[in-house]
Amino acid sequence: MRRVALIAITGGALAGCGGGGAPAAPDAGRDAAPPPTVDAPAPVADANAEPDAAPPDDVLLARTPPMGWNSWNHFHCDVSERLVRETADALVASGLADAGYRNVVIDDCWQVARDAGGTIVADRDRFPSGIAALADYVHGKGLKLGIYTDAGPQTCQNRPGSLGHERDDAATYAAWGVDYVKVDWCHNEGLDPRTQYAVVRDALAAAGRPIVFSICNWGVDSPWIWGPETGQLWRTTGDIEDSWQSMTGIAALTALHPAAARPGAWNDPDMLEVGNGGMTDDEYRVHFSLWAILAAPLMAGNDVRAMSPATLEILGNREVIAVDQDRLGLQGVLVRDSGGLQVWVKPLADPGARAVALVNRTGAAASISASWSDLGLAPGAATVRDLWAHTDRGSAVGSTAAMVPSHGVAMLRIVGAEPTPPAGTSYLSDWTWTHAVNGWGPAERDRSNAEMGAGDGAPLTIGGAVYAKGVGAHAASVLRVHLGGRCSRLTADIGIDDEAGDHGSVVFEVRADGETLFTSGVLTGAAPAQPIDVDVRGKGGLELAVRPAGDNHDYDHADWGNARLVCQ
């Protein structure tokens, strides 16, 4: 088994989702010439529907990570109707809208009060035409409008929050034509985030308009556990700062929760700082590459009306954007860190395809290599493309390497061979796992999960029944194997291992090619084993996932007893 190493990198991360810091100069860049257009390949396919069209019932909101622009990082409280209109114009003129940046989000300071009926009131000095008219303008550009509020009584900048007005605000936003709502966690008055954000979720669901829900509670109370059932994205840390230390630290913390991400539900390491001036262009390429590997929302946080060519080239790199927007929806992981020379990998939807980021966190240029075993590929030849140089590097056998500058990155797309599926009926524990992330230590073959060490578990046991074969996991977990269209059925007995007693509460899922094939519902430590029989005919890749379903996931030891695949 290829065990994933999640290596924490220390770095600064302040609490909050938009609050502290000095605002930029009010008129900075407003009279600048329109930015140049993106010179790049054809647009990336994404899940953005027309702004006013409700998606079909079977289409997830934010099926791929949301992309767009948010006002906070660069402008702080200096928001206005003029800024939003000019930003929408610049996104279209620059080509960033065509590249996927469709959500234009107004952060804190747009609201001033509530009227006598409790309806939220926008600042008419800053937004003289009103938010509804602004939404019409943004929609007319083929974009979507986002807005900000707080789960407490006040926002981080002491404007009116939504506590006690959740349904009123959701209805108002829907009437205005808002498509995206970011909900902060300042002045929370001792509220429970899991409970309070569920209130907001239900209010948005009742509003009669599809609205993407961005949970911004800074990683309080582990939103990667409850966020996937509550919103479309959730913040994993405090606010990002425009520095190398902050950016790399936040990336490392977000990398600790890869199993939480899936189509329609994303870990959010905060908005992009690309172009704001606190890092070098090499460091911004690292920033953008890591956010793509992490399947993170790509929300530009700069002044897109006055970008340098280098900033536009970074934000507009459609080959890197395609990694972020890949339809498989897996979050990438750090598989190797040798003294600050890092290899990050993200499986992609195309068979044998991997996105790889070779990151140099040291003070000198260095060669960084990645072997096919690091990437979960079979031995042999593979093609390599450099996504920042936009060049093919030809074929390599067994491994590839690149010279990477200090605080720089080589971003590669490598396409090789997936491991060949075994023929006949075979146990999943005997297969090669091409991607494996687990909530506590490594997932175990033919043993329970137990503790952090490999092989430290006991025989798999559910409801007193002992299984000689199977997989012991711990929520949250995702195990991926390559089927290559050769298999027909997956069978198993699923449940929480008896070593957890009556504790534990999980949901088992079987996914293939970005589609959910089976969901168990909540299973507890007191429940007997549940047999499953899942049709996997024609599927290329299979993922066995376990999600935590309770407040305390310390006992979420999940077993796939006698997990077997029938293949040609």
FENMOQUI-V403699 format. One record per pair of residues at least 24 apart in sequence whose ideal C-beta (glycine too) atoms are under 8 Angstrom apart, sorted by the first residue. I is the first residue (numbers start at 1). J is the second residue. If there is no record, write none. Layout:
i:j
I:J
I:J
//
This chain:
i:j
1:433
1:436
1:442
1:443
1:445
2:335
2:373
2:374
2:376
2:433
2:434
2:436
3:436
3:442
3:454
4:258
4:333
4:334
4:335
4:436
4:437
4:438
5:334
5:335
5:336
5:337
6:255
6:256
6:258
6:333
6:334
7:252
7:334
7:337
7:342
8:252
8:253
8:256
9:248
9:249
9:251
9:252
9:361
10:245
10:249
11:245
11:246
11:247
11:248
11:249
11:250
11:252
12:241
12:243
12:245
12:246
12:249
13:237
13:238
13:239
13:240
13:246
13:249
13:250
13:253
14:238
14:239
14:241
15:218
15:238
15:239
16:156
16:184
16:186
16:218
16:238
16:239
17:156
17:182
17:184
17:185
17:186
17:216
17:217
17:218
17:235
17:239
17:270
18:72
18:76
18:107
18:108
18:148
18:156
18:157
18:184
18:216
18:239
19:108
19:156
19:157
19:186
19:239
20:239
21:76
22:76
23:75
23:76
23:77
23:78
24:74
24:75
24:76
24:78
24:303
26:78
28:303
28:306
29:303
29:305
29:306
30:82
30:83
30:86
30:305
32:305
32:306
34:89
34:90
34:93
34:94
34:305
35:90
35:93
35:94
35:304
35:305
35:306
35:307
35:312
36:94
36:309
36:312
37:93
37:94
37:95
38:94
38:95
38:96
38:98
38:99
38:312
38:316
38:318
40:95
40:99
40:316
40:317
40:318
40:319
41:318
41:319
42:318
43:98
43:99
43:100
43:318
44:99
44:100
44:318
44:321
44:322
44:325
45:325
45:327
46:100
46:102
46:325
48:100
48:102
48:144
50:142
51:138
51:139
51:142
51:143
51:144
51:145
51:177
51:179
52:139
52:177
54:209
54:210
55:210
60:263
60:264
61:210
61:211
61:212
61:213
61:232
61:264
62:212
62:232
62:233
62:264
62:265
62:266
63:263
63:264
63:327
63:329
64:263
64:324
64:325
64:326
64:327
64:329
65:233
65:266
65:295
65:296
65:297
65:298
65:324
65:325
66:103
66:180
66:212
66:214
66:232
66:233
66:266
66:297
66:298
66:299
67:99
67:100
67:101
67:102
67:103
67:297
67:298
67:299
67:321
67:324
67:325
68:101
68:102
68:103
68:104
68:105
68:143
68:144
68:146
68:180
68:298
68:299
68:300
69:101
69:103
69:104
69:105
69:299
69:300
69:301
69:304
70:105
70:107
70:146
70:182
70:271
70:299
70:300
70:301
71:105
71:106
71:107
72:107
72:108
72:271
72:301
73:240
73:242
73:271
73:272
73:273
73:276
73:301
73:302
74:276
74:301
74:302
74:303
75:303
76:109
77:108
77:109
77:157
78:109
79:106
79:107
79:108
79:109
79:110
79:126
80:126
80:127
81:126
81:127
81:128
81:129
81:134
84:134
84:138
84:145
85:134
85:137
85:138
86:305
87:304
87:305
88:137
88:138
88:141
88:143
89:141
89:305
90:304
90:305
91:141
91:143
91:304
92:141
92:142
92:143
94:304
94:307
94:312
94:316
95:316
96:300
96:304
96:312
96:315
96:316
97:141
97:142
97:143
99:315
99:316
99:318
99:321
100:298
100:321
100:325
101:298
101:300
101:315
102:142
102:143
102:144
103:143
103:144
103:145
103:146
103:179
103:180
103:212
103:299
104:138
104:143
104:144
104:145
104:146
105:145
105:146
105:147
105:148
105:180
105:182
105:299
106:145
106:146
106:147
106:148
107:148
107:182
108:148
108:155
108:156
108:157
108:159
108:184
109:155
109:157
109:159
110:147
110:148
110:159
111:149
111:155
111:159
111:160
112:159
112:160
113:160
114:160
114:165
118:165
118:168
119:168
119:172
120:149
120:160
120:165
120:168
120:169
120:172
130:176
131:176
131:178
132:175
132:176
132:177
135:176
135:177
135:178
136:177
139:177
144:179
144:180
145:176
145:177
145:178
145:179
145:180
146:178
146:179
146:180
146:181
146:182
146:212
146:214
147:173
147:176
147:178
147:180
147:181
147:182
148:181
148:182
148:183
148:184
149:181
149:182
149:183
149:184
150:183
150:184
150:185
150:186
150:187
151:183
151:184
151:185
151:188
151:191
151:193
151:196
151:197
151:200
151:217
152:184
152:185
152:186
152:187
152:188
152:189
152:191
153:187
153:189
154:186
154:187
155:184
155:186
155:187
156:184
156:186
156:187
158:187
161:186
161:187
162:200
163:189
163:191
163:196
166:199
166:200
166:202
166:203
167:203
167:206
167:207
169:203
170:200
170:203
170:204
170:206
170:207
170:211
171:206
171:207
171:208
173:207
173:209
173:211
174:207
174:208
174:209
174:211
177:209
178:209
178:211
179:209
179:210
179:211
179:212
180:211
180:212
180:214
181:211
181:212
181:213
181:214
182:214
182:216
183:213
183:214
183:215
183:216
184:216
184:217
185:216
185:217
185:218
185:220
192:221
193:217
193:220
193:221
193:223
194:221
194:223
194:226
194:230
194:551
197:223
197:226
197:230
197:231
198:230
201:230
201:231
214:268
214:297
215:268
216:268
219:253
224:257
224:260
224:267
224:476
225:260
225:476
225:548
225:553
227:260
227:265
228:260
228:262
228:265
228:547
231:265
232:264
232:265
232:266
233:265
233:266
233:267
233:268
233:297
234:266
234:267
234:268
235:268
235:269
235:270
236:267
236:268
236:269
237:269
237:270
239:270
240:269
240:270
240:271
240:273
241:273
241:278
242:273
242:276
242:277
242:278
242:279
243:278
243:279
244:279
244:283
244:407
247:273
247:279
247:283
247:286
247:287
247:290
248:286
248:290
248:361
251:290
251:291
251:294
252:334
254:294
254:296
255:294
255:331
255:333
255:334
257:331
257:476
258:330
258:331
258:332
258:333
258:437
258:478
259:331
259:437
259:438
259:439
259:475
259:476
259:477
259:478
259:545
259:546
259:547
260:331
260:476
260:547
261:295
261:329
261:330
261:331
262:329
262:330
262:511
262:545
263:327
263:329
263:514
266:295
266:296
266:297
267:294
267:295
267:296
267:331
268:296
268:297
269:294
269:296
271:299
271:300
271:301
272:298
272:299
272:300
272:301
272:302
272:315
273:301
273:302
274:300
274:301
274:302
274:311
274:314
274:315
275:300
275:302
275:303
275:307
275:308
275:311
275:314
275:315
276:301
276:302
280:407
281:310
281:311
281:314
282:405
282:406
282:407
282:408
282:409
283:407
283:408
284:310
284:311
284:314
285:314
285:388
285:408
285:409
285:411
286:357
286:359
286:407
286:408
286:409
288:314
288:315
288:317
288:320
289:320
289:357
289:359
289:388
289:409
289:411
290:344
290:357
290:359
290:409
291:324
292:320
292:321
292:323
292:324
292:346
292:355
292:357
292:411
293:323
293:332
293:344
293:345
293:346
293:355
293:357
294:331
294:332
295:324
295:326
295:329
295:330
295:331
295:332
295:346
296:324
298:324
317:387
317:388
319:385
319:387
319:390
319:413
320:387
320:388
320:411
323:348
323:355
323:387
323:411
323:413
326:355
327:514
328:513
328:514
328:541
329:514
330:435
330:478
330:480
330:543
332:357
333:435
333:437
335:374
335:375
336:370
336:374
341:366
341:368
341:404
342:368
343:368
343:369
343:370
343:374
345:370
345:374
345:375
345:376
347:376
347:434
347:435
347:480
347:541
348:413
349:513
349:514
350:415
351:418
351:482
351:484
351:540
351:541
352:377
352:382
352:415
352:416
352:417
352:418
353:413
353:414
353:415
354:413
354:414
354:415
354:416
355:387
355:411
355:412
355:413
356:411
356:412
356:413
356:414
357:409
357:410
357:411
357:412
358:402
358:404
358:409
358:410
358:411
358:412
359:404
359:408
359:409
360:404
360:405
360:406
360:407
360:408
360:409
361:407
362:406
363:406
364:406
365:403
365:404
365:405
365:406
365:408
366:403
366:404
367:401
367:402
367:403
367:404
368:401
368:402
368:404
368:410
369:399
369:400
369:401
370:399
370:400
370:401
370:412
370:414
371:398
371:399
372:398
372:399
372:416
375:414
375:416
376:419
376:432
376:433
376:434
376:435
376:480
377:414
377:416
377:417
377:418
377:419
377:434
378:416
378:417
378:418
378:419
378:420
380:416
380:417
381:416
382:414
382:415
382:416
382:417
383:414
383:415
383:416
384:412
384:413
384:414
385:412
385:413
385:414
386:410
386:411
386:412
387:411
387:412
387:413
418:482
418:484
418:541
419:481
419:482
420:484
421:481
421:482
421:483
421:484
421:486
421:487
421:565
421:567
422:565
422:567
423:567
423:568
424:566
424:567
425:564
425:565
425:566
425:567
426:564
426:565
426:567
427:469
427:470
427:562
427:563
427:564
428:470
428:471
428:479
428:481
428:490
428:492
428:544
428:560
428:563
428:564
428:565
429:469
429:470
429:471
429:563
430:469
431:481
431:565
432:481
432:482
433:479
433:480
433:481
434:480
434:481
434:482
434:541
435:478
435:479
435:480
435:543
436:478
436:479
436:480
437:476
437:477
437:478
438:473
438:474
438:477
439:473
439:474
439:475
439:476
439:477
439:546
439:548
439:553
439:556
440:474
441:474
443:471
443:472
443:473
443:474
443:477
443:479
444:471
444:472
444:473
445:471
446:470
446:471
447:472
448:472
448:497
448:499
448:557
448:559
449:473
449:474
449:497
449:557
449:558
450:499
450:557
457:499
458:499
460:497
460:559
460:561
461:497
461:498
461:499
461:559
462:493
462:494
462:495
462:496
462:497
462:498
462:528
462:529
462:559
462:561
463:495
463:498
463:527
463:528
463:529
464:498
465:493
465:529
465:561
467:493
467:559
467:561
467:562
469:561
469:562
469:563
469:564
470:559
470:560
470:561
470:562
470:563
471:544
471:559
471:560
471:563
472:497
472:557
472:558
472:559
472:560
473:544
473:546
473:557
473:558
473:559
473:560
474:546
474:556
474:557
474:558
475:506
475:546
475:547
475:548
475:549
475:553
475:556
475:558
476:545
476:546
476:547
476:548
476:553
477:544
477:545
477:546
477:558
478:543
478:544
478:545
479:543
479:544
479:545
480:541
480:542
480:543
480:544
481:541
481:542
481:565
482:540
482:541
482:542
483:512
483:536
483:539
483:540
483:541
483:542
483:565
483:567
484:540
485:538
485:539
485:540
486:567
486:568
487:536
487:537
487:539
487:542
487:565
487:566
487:567
487:568
488:535
488:536
488:537
488:566
488:567
489:533
489:534
489:535
489:536
489:565
489:566
490:532
490:533
490:534
490:536
490:542
490:563
490:564
490:565
491:531
491:532
491:533
491:534
491:562
491:563
491:564
491:566
492:531
492:532
492:560
492:561
492:562
492:563
492:564
493:529
493:530
493:531
493:532
493:559
493:561
493:562
494:520
494:523
494:529
494:530
494:531
494:532
494:558
494:559
494:560
494:561
495:523
495:527
495:528
495:529
495:530
495:558
495:559
495:561
496:523
496:524
496:525
496:527
496:555
496:556
496:557
496:558
496:559
497:557
497:558
497:559
498:525
499:557
500:525
500:555
500:556
500:557
501:525
501:555
502:526
503:552
503:554
503:555
504:550
504:553
504:555
504:556
504:557
504:558
505:548
505:549
505:550
505:553
505:556
506:546
506:547
506:548
506:549
506:553
506:556
506:558
507:546
507:547
507:549
508:532
508:544
508:545
508:546
508:558
508:560
509:543
509:544
509:545
509:546
509:547
510:534
510:536
510:542
510:543
510:544
510:545
511:542
511:543
511:545
512:536
512:539
512:540
512:541
512:542
512:543
513:539
513:540
513:541
522:549
524:550
525:555
529:561
536:565
//
